[in-house]
Amino acid sequence: MERGASYSLRFSIVSDRFDYSHYSLLATVEAIFNLGTFGRNDTSATPMSGLFRGGIP
């Protein structure tokens, strides 16, 4: 039996000064894919850019 590739993931705990919600997740996806906003609640949400190295592209 042949074994598949082995992957090692390294996780780190990130601290940020913002409180995120599901609207923050939506705002993050919108920012990554340059989608604009889908509604009024995500326009005021803070994208989770502090959780990504180098910010959101």
N, C-alpha and C positions, 0 to 999 in steps of 0.2 A: 504494500500500500504506500503510495506516495503522499507525502505531507505537503500541504499548501504553504505559501509564504507566511512567515511569522512577522507580525507587526507589533511594535511597542509604542504606545501612546503616552505622552507625558502631559499631565494636567497640572494646572496651577490655579490657586485661588486668587481671584482678582477682587480688589476692593475699589469701590468707586463712591463718589459723594452723592450720586443720584439714586432715587428710588425708581425702579423700573416697573412697568406694568405690561400687559399684553399689547397696549397701544405703542409702547416703546419698541417692542419686537416688530410690530407692523411698520413703524417709522424707520426702523433699521433696514428691513427688507426693501422698503420703498427707496431708501437712500442708496443701497447697494446696486439696485437694478435701475435707478433713475426713473422711477415710475410716477413721481408726483404723489399727491395725497389722494386717499380714497374717501375720506370723510372729515368731519370737523374735529373728532377727538384725536386723531393721529397728527393733526397739524400742530398741536401744542405739546405733543409727546417728545421726550428727549431720546434721540437715537442712542443705541448702546455702543457708540464708537469707542468709548473708553475700555471696552472689553476686548478689542481687537488690537493687535500690534500694528502700529502705523496708522490707526484710524480707519475710517470707511473710505474706500476709493471714490 
